[in-house]
C-alpha cells in the first residue's frame, strides 16, 4: 500500500507582498531595458564612428568642380603623395650636402648654404604646423587638374596608354630607346688603348636597363605608394592629367595668332636726369646712337648702360616695361626715340628708347610660349566660378 505524502499547503501572499513583488519585477525590467539601451547606444556610436571614418568621411567632397566632387579620400591620397615627393627631395639634398662637405675647393661654402636653404624650405613645408598650407596647395592643384580633364574632354584631347607609359619611363629616368654601353668581354690589357675602347661605345649610354626600371618601379609601388593607400591606377591617373595639361596648353598655343606687329629697340640708361636730357638732345641733333652708346659705356665717372630688346609685340613689351612706354614706343617710326622715361615711380634710372625696327612679323617660339602660358592662366582664373571649395580643416594628413 502506497504511503501518502502529506503536502504543506502553499502560503498565500498578502496584498502588500504581491504589490512589493510586482514593483521589484518592474524595477528589474527597467534596469534590463536601460542596460540594453545603453549597450545598443554604445554599439551604435562605435559603429557610426567606423562608418563615418571609413565610408562617410572619405566620400565627403573637399571641392566640387562643375558638379564633379573631389573627395576627401582622393585629397588625402594626394597630400600623402606630395609629402612622399618632398621627403624624396629632402633625402636627395641631404646626400648632395654630404657630398659637398667631403669636397674641398672654392665655392664649397656657398653651395653648402644653398643646400641648407633648400633643406630648410622642405622641412618647413613638411612641418605639422604648416599642414594646412600644404593641403591648400595640393587642393589648388587637384582643382586645376579636374578643370583640365573637363576642358580636354570638351576639346576631344586624349592621351594614350603608351604616352602615359612614356611619361612613367621619363619620371624614373629610363630611356628605352637609348643604347646601353657594351660591356667588354675581358678587362683592358696594357696594349689596348682606353681611348679606342671608349670610341667603340659611340651610342648614347644609359644607366638603366628595362629590368632595372621594372625593379625600381615595382619597389616604388610596393614600398612607396602601397603603404600610403595609393594605387598604381591613381599614380598613373596623375601622370595622365599632367600630359593632358601639356596637350591643352599646346592646343591653346596653336589657336594664338602666329604673327603680330612688333618693334625692335635699343636704349640708353643713366641715373642722372640732366645727363639723360643731354643724351636725348644729342640724338635730336643727329648724333649716331652707337657712338653715344660706346661713349656712355666707357665713361667711368658718370656710369650708364646701353642695350637692345629684340622683336617684341606690344603686350609683351608692356609686361617687360609698362603699358605707357609700350604704347609710346609703338607710335614711333623707325629711327625715332622717346624722351627720358622712368619704368615706374620708384625707378631711379632713366631710359631713352630708340626704334630700330617696326613691322608685322612671325612671333618667336619663346613669345608664343609666354602668350600661351598667359592665356592658360587667364582661362584657369575664369574657371574658378565653377569651383565650390569646402573646408579641409582636420583632413590634411601629416604623414608620411
C-alpha positions as CSV (number, residue, x, y, z in Angstrom):
1,X,0.0,0.0,0.0
2,X,1.5,3.3,-1.1
3,X,2.2,5.7,1.6
4,X,0.6,9.1,1.1
5,X,2.8,12.2,1.1
6,X,1.4,15.0,3.0
7,X,2.0,18.3,1.2
8,X,2.2,21.6,3.0
9,X,-0.4,23.9,1.6
10,X,1.1,26.9,-0.4
11,X,1.1,30.0,1.7
12,X,-0.9,32.8,0.1
13,X,0.8,36.2,-0.4
14,X,-0.8,39.1,1.2
15,X,-1.8,42.1,-0.9
16,X,1.1,44.1,0.4
17,X,3.6,41.3,-0.5
18,X,2.2,40.9,-4.0
19,X,2.4,44.7,-4.6
20,X,6.1,44.7,-3.4
21,X,6.9,41.7,-5.7
22,X,5.4,43.4,-8.7
23,X,7.3,46.6,-8.0
24,X,10.6,44.7,-7.8
25,X,9.9,42.9,-11.1
26,X,9.1,46.2,-12.7
27,X,12.4,47.8,-11.5
28,X,14.3,44.7,-12.8
29,X,12.7,45.1,-16.2
30,X,13.6,48.9,-16.3
31,X,17.1,48.1,-15.3
32,X,17.4,45.4,-18.0
33,X,15.9,47.8,-20.6
34,X,18.3,50.5,-19.5
35,X,21.4,48.3,-19.7
36,X,20.2,47.0,-23.1
37,X,19.6,50.5,-24.4
38,X,23.0,51.7,-23.3
39,X,24.6,48.7,-24.9
40,X,22.8,49.4,-28.1
41,X,23.8,53.1,-28.0
42,X,27.5,52.2,-27.4
43,X,27.5,49.7,-30.3
44,X,25.7,52.3,-32.4
45,X,28.1,55.1,-31.6
46,X,31.1,52.8,-32.2
47,X,29.6,51.5,-35.4
48,X,28.8,55.1,-36.6
49,X,32.4,56.1,-35.9
50,X,33.7,53.3,-38.0
51,X,31.2,54.1,-40.8
52,X,31.9,57.8,-40.6
53,X,35.6,57.3,-40.7
54,X,35.8,54.6,-43.3
55,X,32.7,55.3,-45.5
56,X,31.1,58.7,-44.9
57,X,34.1,61.0,-44.5
58,X,36.2,59.6,-47.4
59,X,33.2,60.3,-49.7
60,X,32.7,63.9,-48.4
61,X,33.9,66.5,-51.0
62,X,36.7,68.9,-50.3
63,X,35.7,70.7,-53.5
64,X,33.2,70.5,-56.3
65,X,34.3,71.4,-59.8
66,X,31.4,71.9,-62.1
67,X,29.3,69.2,-60.3
68,X,32.3,66.8,-60.1
69,X,33.4,66.2,-56.5
70,X,37.0,65.9,-55.3
71,X,36.5,63.5,-52.4
72,X,38.3,63.6,-49.0
73,X,39.9,60.2,-49.8
74,X,41.3,61.4,-53.1
75,X,42.6,64.6,-51.4
76,X,44.3,62.7,-48.6
77,X,45.9,60.3,-51.0
78,X,47.3,63.2,-53.0
79,X,48.6,65.0,-49.9
80,X,50.4,61.8,-48.8
81,X,51.9,61.5,-52.3
82,X,53.1,65.1,-52.2
83,X,54.7,64.6,-48.8
84,X,56.4,61.5,-50.1
85,X,57.8,63.5,-53.1
86,X,59.0,66.3,-50.7
87,X,60.7,63.7,-48.5
88,X,62.4,62.1,-51.5
89,X,63.7,65.6,-52.5
90,X,64.9,66.1,-48.9
91,X,66.8,62.9,-48.9
92,X,68.5,63.8,-52.2
93,X,69.5,67.2,-50.8
94,X,71.0,65.5,-47.7
95,X,73.1,63.3,-50.0
96,X,74.2,66.3,-52.1
97,X,75.1,68.3,-49.0
98,X,77.2,65.4,-47.6
99,X,79.0,65.0,-50.9
100,X,79.7,68.7,-51.0
101,X,81.0,68.6,-47.4
102,X,83.6,66.0,-48.4
103,X,84.8,68.0,-51.3
104,X,87.1,71.0,-50.9
105,X,87.6,74.0,-53.1
106,X,86.3,77.4,-53.9
107,X,82.5,77.8,-53.8
108,X,82.0,74.9,-51.4
109,X,80.7,77.1,-48.6
110,X,78.2,78.9,-50.8
111,X,76.9,75.6,-52.1
112,X,76.5,74.3,-48.6
113,X,74.5,77.4,-47.7
114,X,72.4,76.9,-50.9
115,X,71.6,73.2,-50.0
116,X,70.8,74.2,-46.4
117,X,68.4,76.8,-47.5
118,X,66.6,74.2,-49.7
119,X,66.6,71.7,-46.9
120,X,65.1,74.3,-44.5
121,X,62.4,75.1,-47.1
122,X,61.4,71.5,-47.5
123,X,61.4,70.8,-43.8
124,X,59.2,73.8,-43.3
125,X,56.7,72.5,-45.9
126,X,56.6,69.1,-44.2
127,X,56.2,70.5,-40.6
128,X,52.9,69.6,-38.9
129,X,52.1,73.3,-38.2
130,X,52.2,74.0,-42.0
131,X,50.0,71.1,-42.9
132,X,47.1,73.4,-43.8
133,X,49.2,75.5,-46.2
134,X,50.4,72.3,-47.9
135,X,46.9,71.0,-48.1
136,X,45.7,74.2,-49.8
137,X,48.4,73.9,-52.4
138,X,47.5,70.3,-53.1
139,X,43.8,71.2,-53.4
140,X,44.6,74.0,-55.8
141,X,46.5,71.6,-58.0
142,X,43.7,69.0,-57.9
143,X,41.1,71.6,-58.8
144,X,43.3,72.7,-61.8
145,X,43.7,69.1,-62.8
146,X,39.9,68.5,-62.8
147,X,39.3,71.7,-64.8
148,X,41.9,70.4,-67.3
149,X,40.2,67.0,-67.5
150,X,36.9,68.5,-68.3
151,X,38.2,71.0,-70.8
152,X,40.3,68.3,-72.5
153,X,37.1,66.2,-72.9
154,X,35.3,69.1,-74.4
155,X,38.1,69.7,-76.9
156,X,38.4,65.9,-77.6
157,X,42.0,65.9,-76.4
158,X,43.2,62.5,-75.3
159,X,46.3,60.8,-74.1
160,X,47.1,57.2,-75.0
161,X,48.3,54.5,-72.6
162,X,51.6,54.4,-74.5
163,X,52.1,58.1,-73.8
164,X,51.4,57.6,-70.1
165,X,53.9,54.8,-70.1
166,X,56.5,57.1,-71.7
167,X,55.9,59.7,-69.0
168,X,56.4,57.0,-66.4
169,X,59.7,56.0,-68.0
170,X,60.9,59.6,-68.0
171,X,59.9,60.1,-64.4
172,X,62.1,57.1,-63.4
173,X,65.0,58.2,-65.7
174,X,64.6,55.3,-68.1
175,X,65.0,55.7,-71.8
176,X,64.1,52.5,-73.7
177,X,65.5,53.9,-76.9
178,X,69.0,54.6,-75.6
179,X,71.7,52.1,-76.5
180,X,73.4,50.6,-73.4
181,X,77.2,50.9,-73.2
182,X,78.6,47.5,-74.3
183,X,80.4,45.6,-71.5
184,X,83.8,44.3,-72.6
185,X,84.2,40.6,-72.6
186,X,87.5,40.9,-70.8
187,X,89.4,43.7,-69.0
188,X,91.6,46.0,-71.0
189,X,95.2,44.8,-71.4
190,X,98.3,47.0,-71.3
191,X,98.4,47.0,-75.1
192,X,94.8,48.3,-75.5
193,X,94.0,52.0,-75.7
194,X,91.4,53.4,-73.3
195,X,90.5,56.0,-76.0
196,X,89.9,53.2,-78.5
197,X,87.7,51.3,-76.1
198,X,85.6,54.4,-75.4
199,X,85.3,55.4,-79.1
200,X,83.8,51.9,-79.7
201,X,80.9,52.8,-77.4
202,X,79.7,55.7,-79.5
203,X,75.9,55.2,-79.0
204,X,74.3,57.3,-76.2
205,X,74.8,55.3,-73.0
206,X,72.1,54.5,-70.5
207,X,72.5,53.6,-66.9
208,X,69.2,51.8,-66.6
209,X,68.0,48.6,-68.4
210,X,64.4,47.6,-68.7
211,X,65.0,45.1,-65.9
212,X,66.4,47.8,-63.7
213,X,63.4,50.0,-64.5
214,X,60.9,47.3,-63.7
215,X,62.7,46.5,-60.4
216,X,62.7,50.2,-59.4
217,X,59.1,50.8,-60.5
218,X,57.8,47.8,-58.6
219,X,59.7,48.6,-55.5
220,X,58.3,52.2,-55.6
221,X,54.7,50.8,-56.0
222,X,55.1,48.2,-53.2
223,X,57.2,50.1,-50.7
224,X,56.5,53.7,-51.5
225,X,52.9,54.1,-52.6
226,X,51.0,51.0,-51.3
227,X,51.7,51.7,-47.6
228,X,50.1,55.1,-48.1
229,X,47.0,53.5,-49.6
230,X,47.8,54.8,-53.1
231,X,47.1,52.5,-56.0
232,X,49.1,52.2,-59.2
233,X,45.9,53.3,-61.1
234,X,45.9,56.6,-59.1
235,X,49.5,57.2,-59.7
236,X,49.1,56.7,-63.5
237,X,46.0,59.0,-63.5
238,X,48.1,61.8,-62.1
239,X,50.7,61.2,-64.8
240,X,47.9,61.2,-67.4
241,X,46.4,64.5,-66.3
242,X,49.9,66.1,-66.4
243,X,50.1,65.1,-70.1
244,X,46.6,66.4,-70.7
245,X,47.6,69.7,-69.3
246,X,50.6,69.9,-71.7
247,X,48.3,69.0,-74.6
248,X,45.7,71.6,-73.6
249,X,48.4,74.3,-73.4
250,X,49.7,73.2,-76.8
251,X,46.2,73.4,-78.2
252,X,45.8,76.9,-76.8
253,X,49.1,77.9,-78.3
254,X,48.1,76.7,-81.7
255,X,45.0,78.9,-81.6
256,X,47.1,82.1,-80.9
257,X,47.8,84.5,-83.8
258,X,51.2,83.4,-85.2
259,X,52.1,86.9,-86.4
260,X,51.8,90.4,-84.8
261,X,53.0,93.9,-85.1
262,X,56.4,94.1,-83.4
263,X,59.2,96.6,-82.6
264,X,62.9,96.2,-82.1
265,X,64.6,98.6,-79.7
266,X,67.9,99.9,-78.5
267,X,68.1,102.0,-75.4
268,X,70.4,104.2,-73.2
269,X,70.1,104.2,-69.4
270,X,71.5,106.7,-66.9
271,X,70.7,107.6,-63.3
272,X,71.1,111.4,-63.7
273,X,68.2,113.4,-65.1
274,X,70.4,116.2,-66.5
275,X,72.6,113.6,-68.2
276,X,69.6,111.9,-69.7
277,X,68.3,115.1,-71.2
278,X,71.7,115.8,-72.7
279,X,71.8,112.4,-74.4
280,X,68.3,113.0,-75.8
281,X,69.3,116.4,-77.2
282,X,72.4,114.8,-78.9
283,X,70.2,112.2,-80.5
284,X,67.8,115.0,-81.7
285,X,70.8,116.8,-83.3
286,X,71.5,113.7,-85.4
287,X,74.4,112.1,-83.5
288,X,74.7,108.4,-84.1
289,X,73.2,106.2,-81.4
290,X,76.0,103.7,-81.4
291,X,78.6,106.4,-80.9
292,X,76.8,107.7,-77.9
293,X,76.3,104.2,-76.5
294,X,80.1,103.4,-76.8
295,X,80.9,106.7,-75.1
296,X,78.4,106.0,-72.3
297,X,79.7,102.5,-71.7
298,X,83.3,103.8,-71.5
299,X,82.5,106.7,-69.1
300,X,83.6,105.6,-65.6
301,X,82.8,108.9,-63.9
302,X,79.2,109.0,-65.0
303,X,78.3,105.4,-65.5
304,X,75.4,104.4,-67.7
305,X,74.4,101.4,-69.9
306,X,73.1,100.6,-73.3
307,X,71.5,97.5,-74.7
308,X,68.7,96.4,-77.0
309,X,65.4,94.5,-77.0
310,X,64.8,92.1,-79.8
311,X,61.4,91.9,-81.7
312,X,58.5,92.1,-79.3
313,X,54.7,92.7,-79.6
314,X,53.1,95.4,-77.7
315,X,51.6,93.3,-74.9
316,X,54.9,91.6,-74.2
317,X,56.7,94.9,-74.2
318,X,54.1,96.2,-71.8
319,X,54.8,93.3,-69.4
320,X,58.6,94.0,-69.5
321,X,58.4,97.8,-69.3
322,X,55.0,99.2,-68.7
323,X,51.8,99.9,-70.7
324,X,52.5,103.6,-71.2
325,X,56.0,103.1,-72.5
326,X,54.9,100.3,-74.8
327,X,52.1,102.5,-76.2
328,X,54.6,105.4,-76.7
329,X,57.2,103.2,-78.5
330,X,54.6,101.7,-80.9
331,X,53.6,105.2,-82.0
332,X,57.2,105.9,-83.1
333,X,58.7,105.5,-86.6
334,X,62.0,103.6,-87.2
335,X,64.8,105.9,-86.1
336,X,62.7,107.9,-83.7
337,X,63.3,107.9,-79.9
338,X,61.5,108.6,-76.7
339,X,62.2,111.3,-74.2
340,X,63.9,110.1,-71.0
341,X,61.5,107.9,-69.2
342,X,61.2,106.0,-65.9
343,X,59.9,102.5,-65.8
344,X,58.0,103.2,-62.6
345,X,57.6,105.8,-59.8
346,X,60.3,104.1,-57.7
347,X,62.7,103.7,-60.6
348,X,66.0,105.6,-60.2
349,X,67.2,105.1,-63.8
350,X,66.0,107.0,-66.9
351,X,65.8,105.3,-70.3
352,X,65.8,106.6,-73.8
353,X,64.3,104.0,-76.3
354,X,65.0,104.2,-80.0
355,X,63.1,102.2,-82.5
356,X,65.3,100.2,-84.9
357,X,62.6,98.1,-86.5
358,X,58.8,98.2,-86.7
359,X,56.9,95.6,-88.8
360,X,54.3,92.8,-88.9
361,X,56.3,89.5,-88.4
362,X,56.1,86.0,-87.1
363,X,56.2,85.6,-83.3
364,X,59.2,83.8,-81.9
365,X,58.6,80.5,-80.1
366,X,59.6,82.0,-76.8
367,X,57.0,84.7,-77.2
368,X,54.3,82.2,-78.2
369,X,55.1,80.1,-75.2
370,X,54.7,83.1,-72.9
371,X,51.4,84.1,-74.5
372,X,50.2,80.5,-74.3
373,X,51.0,80.4,-70.6
374,X,49.3,83.7,-70.0
375,X,46.2,82.5,-71.9
376,X,46.2,79.2,-69.9
377,X,46.4,81.1,-66.6
378,X,43.6,83.5,-67.7
379,X,41.5,80.5,-68.6
380,X,42.2,78.9,-65.2
381,X,41.2,82.1,-63.4
382,X,38.0,82.3,-65.4
383,X,37.1,78.8,-64.4
384,X,37.1,79.5,-60.7
385,X,33.5,80.4,-60.8
386,X,32.8,76.7,-61.4
387,X,34.6,75.7,-58.2
388,X,33.0,75.3,-54.8
389,X,35.6,74.8,-52.1
390,X,34.9,73.1,-48.8
391,X,36.9,73.2,-45.6
392,X,39.9,70.9,-45.3
393,X,40.4,71.6,-41.6
394,X,41.3,68.3,-39.9
395,X,41.5,66.5,-43.2
396,X,45.2,67.1,-44.1
397,X,47.5,64.1,-43.4
398,X,50.8,64.8,-41.6
399,X,52.3,61.5,-42.7
400,X,54.5,60.1,-44.1
